[in-house]
């Protein structure tokens, strides 16, 4: 096993694309001018990093066939993929995650879009702002978002997982639409005159949305 680090100048990237099968993806804001990527290589798990046309691709390489319990332990230990994104980055961020553990984004601000697609993982957003935010969990994954905001729209979709969302703006800024077929919705009454939109949907998960006013978060 070996610790790996790679730095990419943020001004050379118009977008970041992450594809993960096993890694726990963590994207955090940082100072400086470089996108810093850190992970642990093992005998069965590696990361491929490439750039093309201003797009930065971060992918897990194909996994070597695993035999027995020891192989599985080697695959899953020390599996954090940490990506530090500086304030100088203003492009799009896309994450496509199959299985594994949580996806975490903390203190990210970009004038581009943020799009996350996952199956079984819980997506955790904290202090995240983007032009538009879209998170979709296709199976059991949930969405926990705190202190998020946008310039245009927020879309949160789950199949079975709960949606818990705190927006760092007044509800008057938004037109709100929330629906859960078999779950409960706890959403403040809205006059739907805001120029921004928030849409939360689930098949069986509960939905809770709060907005910020002068007193803090309120339902």
C-alpha positions as CSV (number, residue, x, y, z in Angstrom):
1,X,0.0,0.0,0.0
2,X,1.3,3.5,-0.8
3,X,0.1,7.0,-0.2
4,X,-0.4,9.0,-3.4
5,X,-0.9,12.8,-4.0
6,X,-1.4,14.7,-7.2
7,X,-1.8,18.5,-7.7
8,X,-3.5,20.0,-10.7
9,X,-3.7,23.8,-11.3
10,X,-7.3,24.8,-10.8
11,X,-7.1,27.4,-13.6
12,X,-6.5,24.6,-16.1
13,X,-9.7,22.8,-15.3
14,X,-13.2,23.8,-16.4
15,X,-14.8,20.7,-14.8
16,X,-14.1,17.8,-12.4
17,X,-15.5,14.3,-13.1
18,X,-15.2,11.6,-10.4
19,X,-16.2,8.0,-10.9
20,X,-16.0,5.8,-7.8
21,X,-16.9,2.1,-7.1
22,X,-15.4,1.5,-3.7
23,X,-13.8,4.8,-2.5
24,X,-15.4,7.0,0.1
25,X,-15.3,10.3,-1.8
26,X,-14.6,13.5,0.2
27,X,-14.4,16.9,-1.5
28,X,-13.5,19.9,0.6
29,X,-12.7,23.5,-0.1
30,X,-9.2,24.8,0.5
31,X,-6.9,27.8,0.0
32,X,-4.3,27.9,-2.7
33,X,-4.5,27.5,-6.5
34,X,-4.2,23.7,-7.0
35,X,-6.7,20.9,-6.9
36,X,-5.1,18.3,-4.6
37,X,-6.0,14.6,-4.9
38,X,-5.0,12.2,-2.2
39,X,-5.6,8.4,-1.9
40,X,-4.0,5.1,-1.0
41,X,-3.0,2.7,-3.7
42,X,-3.3,-1.0,-2.9
43,X,-2.6,-4.2,-4.9
44,X,-6.3,-4.3,-6.0
45,X,-7.3,-0.7,-6.1
46,X,-5.8,2.3,-8.0
47,X,-6.8,5.7,-9.2
48,X,-6.4,7.0,-12.8
49,X,-6.2,10.8,-13.3
50,X,-6.3,12.4,-16.7
51,X,-7.0,15.7,-18.3
52,X,-8.7,16.4,-21.7
53,X,-10.1,19.6,-23.1
54,X,-10.1,21.3,-19.7
55,X,-11.9,18.4,-18.0
56,X,-10.2,16.6,-15.1
57,X,-11.2,12.9,-14.8
58,X,-10.6,11.0,-11.5
59,X,-11.5,7.3,-11.9
60,X,-10.9,4.1,-10.1
61,X,-9.1,1.7,-12.4
62,X,-10.5,-1.8,-12.9
63,X,-10.3,-3.9,-9.9
64,X,-8.2,-7.0,-9.8
65,X,-10.1,-10.3,-9.1
66,X,-10.4,-10.8,-5.4
67,X,-9.9,-14.2,-3.7
68,X,-11.0,-14.8,-0.1
69,X,-11.5,-12.6,2.9
70,X,-8.0,-11.2,2.9
71,X,-8.5,-9.8,-0.6
72,X,-11.7,-8.1,0.4
73,X,-10.0,-6.5,3.5
74,X,-7.2,-5.2,1.3
75,X,-9.8,-3.7,-1.1
76,X,-11.9,-1.9,1.4
77,X,-9.4,-0.5,3.9
78,X,-8.0,3.0,3.7
79,X,-10.4,3.8,0.9
80,X,-10.8,7.5,1.3
81,X,-10.4,9.5,-1.9
82,X,-9.9,13.1,-0.8
83,X,-10.1,16.0,-3.3
84,X,-9.3,19.5,-2.1
85,X,-10.8,22.2,-4.4
86,X,-9.6,25.8,-4.1
87,X,-11.8,28.9,-4.3
88,X,-10.1,29.7,-7.6
89,X,-12.1,26.8,-9.2
90,X,-15.3,28.0,-10.8
91,X,-16.3,25.0,-12.9
92,X,-18.7,22.1,-12.8
93,X,-18.3,19.1,-10.5
94,X,-19.8,15.7,-11.4
95,X,-19.7,12.6,-9.1
96,X,-20.9,9.1,-10.2
97,X,-20.6,6.6,-7.4
98,X,-21.8,3.0,-7.4
99,X,-21.5,1.3,-4.0
100,X,-19.4,1.9,-0.9
101,X,-19.8,4.5,1.8
102,X,-20.7,8.1,2.1
103,X,-20.0,11.0,-0.3
104,X,-19.1,14.1,1.6
105,X,-18.7,17.7,0.3
106,X,-17.7,20.4,2.6
107,X,-17.2,24.2,2.1
108,X,-17.5,24.0,-1.7
109,X,-18.4,27.2,-3.6
110,X,-18.4,27.3,-7.4
111,X,-20.2,29.3,-10.1
112,X,-20.6,26.0,-12.0
113,X,-23.0,23.1,-11.5
114,X,-22.8,20.2,-9.0
115,X,-24.2,16.9,-10.0
116,X,-24.1,13.7,-7.9
117,X,-25.5,10.2,-8.9
118,X,-25.2,7.3,-6.5
119,X,-27.0,4.1,-5.6
120,X,-26.5,2.9,-2.0
121,X,-24.5,5.8,-0.6
122,X,-25.6,8.7,1.7
123,X,-24.6,12.1,0.3
124,X,-23.6,14.7,2.8
125,X,-23.4,18.3,1.8
126,X,-22.2,21.1,4.2
127,X,-21.8,24.7,3.3
128,X,-22.1,24.0,-0.5
129,X,-23.1,26.7,-3.0
130,X,-23.3,26.3,-6.8
131,X,-25.1,27.6,-9.8
132,X,-27.3,24.5,-9.6
133,X,-27.2,21.4,-7.4
134,X,-28.6,18.0,-8.4
135,X,-28.3,14.9,-6.2
136,X,-29.9,11.6,-7.1
137,X,-29.8,8.4,-5.1
138,X,-31.3,5.6,-7.1
139,X,-31.6,2.9,-4.4
140,X,-31.2,3.1,-0.6
141,X,-28.9,6.2,-0.4
142,X,-30.1,9.3,1.5
143,X,-29.3,13.0,1.2
144,X,-28.3,15.2,4.2
145,X,-27.7,18.8,3.2
146,X,-26.9,21.6,5.5
147,X,-26.3,25.3,4.7
148,X,-26.6,24.9,1.0
149,X,-27.6,27.5,-1.7
150,X,-27.8,28.0,-5.4
151,X,-28.1,30.7,-8.1
152,X,-30.8,28.8,-10.1
153,X,-32.1,25.4,-8.8
154,X,-31.7,22.6,-6.3
155,X,-32.9,19.1,-7.1
156,X,-32.8,16.2,-4.6
157,X,-34.1,12.8,-5.5
158,X,-34.1,9.5,-3.6
159,X,-35.8,6.1,-3.9
160,X,-35.8,4.9,-0.3
161,X,-33.5,7.2,1.5
162,X,-34.5,10.3,3.6
163,X,-33.9,13.8,2.4
164,X,-32.9,16.3,5.0
165,X,-32.1,19.8,3.6
166,X,-31.3,23.2,5.1
167,X,-31.1,26.1,2.7
168,X,-29.0,29.1,3.7
169,X,-31.5,31.6,2.2
170,X,-35.0,32.8,2.9
171,X,-37.9,30.8,1.5
172,X,-39.1,33.9,-0.4
173,X,-36.2,33.3,-2.8
174,X,-37.6,29.9,-3.9
175,X,-40.4,28.2,-5.6
176,X,-40.7,24.9,-3.7
177,X,-42.0,21.5,-4.8
178,X,-41.7,18.4,-2.6
179,X,-43.3,15.0,-2.9
180,X,-42.9,11.5,-1.3
181,X,-45.1,8.7,-2.5
182,X,-45.0,6.7,0.7
183,X,-43.1,8.9,3.0
184,X,-43.8,12.1,5.0
185,X,-43.0,15.7,3.9
186,X,-42.1,18.4,6.4
187,X,-41.8,21.5,4.3
188,X,-42.6,25.2,5.2
189,X,-45.5,26.8,3.5
190,X,-44.3,28.7,0.4
191,X,-45.9,31.3,-1.8
192,X,-43.8,30.0,-4.7
193,X,-42.9,33.4,-6.1
194,X,-39.1,32.9,-5.9
195,X,-37.0,33.0,-9.0
196,X,-35.0,30.0,-7.8
197,X,-36.4,26.5,-7.5
198,X,-36.1,23.6,-5.0
199,X,-37.5,20.2,-6.0
200,X,-37.3,17.2,-3.5
201,X,-38.7,13.8,-4.5
202,X,-38.7,10.4,-3.0
203,X,-40.6,7.1,-3.4
204,X,-40.6,6.0,0.2
205,X,-38.2,8.3,2.1
206,X,-39.2,11.1,4.4
207,X,-38.5,14.7,3.3
208,X,-37.6,17.6,5.6
209,X,-36.7,21.0,4.2
210,X,-35.8,24.2,6.2
211,X,-34.9,27.7,5.1
212,X,-32.9,30.4,6.8
213,X,-34.5,33.7,8.1
214,X,-33.3,36.3,10.6
215,X,-33.7,33.8,13.4
216,X,-31.9,31.0,11.8
217,X,-33.4,27.8,10.3
218,X,-37.1,27.7,10.4
219,X,-39.7,25.2,9.2
